């Protein structure tokens, strides 16, 4: 799981990024947007998983302006993540994501199309990004900001895959169904995972739902193979 590290110039500094290349050395690009725990070991593993599928994967470190670090072995890891998220300005994060996307698109290793994938916080940010910036495909895992972004739904016209659990303790099922209705369209694949809570793809024991994790990842790989073939 070896990533290259670099940075993208921003008006107020340097946005750190991590980059994974596929075995072939080039391929379509995927911008991977973090959950509230940052570019954690879990996010880095998912980046490697996507690279193994044939994608050039870039994960920007969106917490670069905020103070503090995550100890994902601590009992209060959720509180730590929420504390960091509270320091993050949404518009700054969105602009950083757009800058990272353009940097990914411009790399020599990126051939073919470019897509976005995000988890939790990153799932909502990716949805917002795709509403304003052209990409070829979007995968959003339980996008936590989606309830307040539904006014953008008609602007997200690319093939999109959404994953939600039916037992999401952060986004109640009635809200999930409102999201489903708002984003519905011929380009949208909306998957409900029975009994899964929020963050079910995160392998930490307090979050993971193994069956939903496995099923959603298989659906994600199939979706990407159809809409952003490597």
Residue, then its C-alpha position, 0 to 999 in steps of 0.5 A: x500500500x505505497x502511495x506517492x505524496x505531493x501537493x497541490x498549490x492553493x492560494x493560502x498554501x499547499x494542499x497535501x495529496x496522496x496518489x496511488x497508481x494502478x499496476x499498468x502505471x496509468x488509467x482513469x482517475x478517481x478522486x477519493x474524498x475522506x470521511x471525518x477521520x481524514x486520510x486514515x489507514x482505512x481510506x488508504x486501503x480503499x485507495x489501494x483497492x481502487x488502484x488494484x482495479x486499474x485507477x489512478x487514485x488521488x486522496x487530498x488531505x482536506x484537514x490540512x488547515x485544521x489543528x489536531x490528529x486522529x488516534x483511531x485506536x482511542x475510544x473517543x475516535x468519533x469525538x475526535x473526528x467530529x472535533x476536526x470536522x467542526x474546524x473545517x470550512x465547507x467551501x474551502x474543502x469544496x474548493x480544495x477538492x476541485x483543485x485536486x480533481x483538476x490536478x488529477x485530471x492533468x497528470x500524465x498517468x491519468x488516461x480516459x475519464x475521471x470520477x469521484x468517490x467519497x465516504x460519509x463527509x466525503x460522500x456529501x462533498x463529492x456530490x457537491x463537487x460533481x454538481x459544479x464540476x464535470x466528471x464521468x461518474x460518482x460513487x457516494x457512500x452514506x453522504x452525511x451532508x446530502x440532506x442539505x444538498x438536495x437542491x443540487x440534485x438536478x445538477x448531478x447528471x452523471x452516472x451515480x451510485x449511492x450506498x446507504x444502510x437501512x439502520x443508519x443512526x446518523x441519517x434516519x431511514x425516512x431521510x434516506x428515502x427522501x434522498x432517494x426520491x430527490x436524486x432519482x433518475x435514469x443515471x442513478x443507482x441507489x442501494x439500500x443495505x439491510x441492517x447496516x448502520x452509518x460508516x458500515x464500510x469502515x472496518x473498525x469493529x464499532x462501525x463495520x457491517x461485513x455483509x454490507x461492506x462486501x456487497x457494496x464494494x462489489x457493486x461499486x467495482x461493477x458500477x465503475x467497470x461500466x461507467x469508468x472502465x479501466 
